[in-house]
Amino acid sequence: MPMPTYDELLELTVHALQDLGGKASNNEIEQRVIEHPSLSAEVVREPHGTTEQTPRFPAYVGAHVAVACGS
């Protein structure tokens, strides 16, 4: 499964925020997005970038959540 696009992550972020009652911390939103059934375990473990020091998928989600939520 390929890495979700920005638009797909934004959609997951909006749904997560709705599921959490419209207000949640970035960490709560990140966790809800990561747990979404459309994301495979392989995608969640996928390195983001080209080196092993690069943050993994949860950090990738966190960056998108922060942008989407204006943080």
C-alpha positions in Angstrom: 0.0 0.0 0.0 1.5 3.4 -0.9 1.9 6.3 1.5 -1.3 8.3 1.8 -1.4 11.5 -0.1 -1.8 14.9 1.6 -5.5 15.0 0.6 -6.0 11.5 2.0 -4.4 12.4 5.3 -6.4 15.6 5.5 -9.6 13.6 5.0 -8.5 11.1 7.8 -7.6 14.1 10.0 -11.1 15.7 9.5 -12.8 12.4 10.3 -10.6 11.8 13.3 -11.4 15.3 14.6 -15.2 14.7 14.1 -14.9 11.3 15.9 -13.2 13.0 18.8 -16.1 15.5 19.2 -14.6 18.4 17.2 -11.8 19.2 19.7 -8.7 17.2 20.5 -5.0 17.6 21.0 -2.7 16.9 18.0 -1.5 13.7 19.7 -5.1 12.5 20.0 -5.8 13.2 16.4 -2.5 11.6 15.3 -3.3 8.4 17.2 -6.8 8.3 15.7 -5.5 8.7 12.2 -2.8 6.0 12.7 -5.4 3.6 14.1 -7.7 4.1 11.0 -8.5 0.7 9.5 -7.6 1.9 6.0 -3.9 2.2 7.0 -2.0 -1.0 7.0 0.6 -1.9 9.6 3.2 -1.7 6.8 2.3 1.9 6.0 2.4 2.9 9.7 5.9 1.3 10.1 7.1 2.9 6.8 10.1 5.2 7.1 9.4 8.7 5.9 12.2 9.9 3.8 15.5 8.3 2.7 17.4 7.6 5.9 16.8 5.6 8.9 17.1 8.7 11.1 14.1 10.2 9.3 10.9 10.1 11.4 8.6 7.2 10.7 5.0 7.5 9.5 3.5 8.8 12.9 5.7 11.9 12.6 4.6 12.3 9.0 1.0 12.2 10.2 1.8 14.6 13.0 3.2 17.1 10.6 0.1 17.0 8.5 -2.2 17.2 11.5 -0.3 20.3 12.7 -0.7 22.0 9.3 -4.3 21.0 8.9 -5.2 22.3 12.4 -3.1 25.4 12.1 -0.7 24.5 14.9 
